[in-house]
Amino acid sequence: MASASSSSSSVTPYNYSYIFKYIIIGDMGVGKSCLLHQFTEKKFMADCPHTIGVEFGTRIIEVSGQKIKLQIWDTAGQERFRAVTRSYYRGAAGALMVYDVTRRSTYNHLSSWLTDARNLTNPNTVIFLIGNKCDLEAQRDVTYEEAKQFAEENGLAFLETSAKTGEKVEDAFAQAAKHIFQSIQDGSLDLNAAESGVQHKPSGGSKSHSLTHDSAPKESCNC
């Protein structure tokens, strides 16, 4: 697990105030696992094997002076795993919906992914549209402008990223966390709701109980 830099030299694995549950969704091969690995390990893994079922990663970041642990579930994109991966949508505070800017088919399938996300998460779940592989500009098949319009029409935040170079990967995860934290601050997200995807834990306190599906080993994605 990689953690964000801190002014304190005594940071422990449990020194955080909140846990946010994320899911990463999208077609097979769009780079979901590589995005997770780039965010948690600061590395790009070429030739990532396709995820079977789900992979899991964590990282602690800081938002508005609060340390927040992100529990990130990377879901398989193949249709045959959809019945399994849909169960991970429940209780997600944030969803990164990823397509490949060089493969229009992955963009064309976004409406289906968005329908699942809207139906299976809570109304306050932050859904972030991610156009990955923006480093492959010469192979681009989906323009920034049309994806941005899709995001605006559906009330989504939007960024283009490169899991290979790391461009905007940090921003994608951090900006989603900022949106979630703002919902907590303005009272629109009920922390007592079972499906909120957020757990509050006083910083420096004892180890907190687990969120939904938090029974898997705490390992970063093996991309």
Buried (B, 14 or more C-beta within 10 A) or exposed (E): BBBBEEEEEEBEEBBBBBBBBBBBBBBBBBBBBBBBBBBBBEEBBEEBEEBEEBBBBBBBBBBEEBBBBBBBBBBBBBEEBBEEBBEBBBBBBBBBBBBBBBBEEBBEBBEEBBEBBBEBBBEBBBBBBBBBBBBBEEEBEBEBEEBBEBBEEBEBBBBBBBBBEBBBBBEBBBBBBBBBBBBBEEEEBBEEEEBBBBBEBEEBEEEBEEBBBBEEEEEBBEB
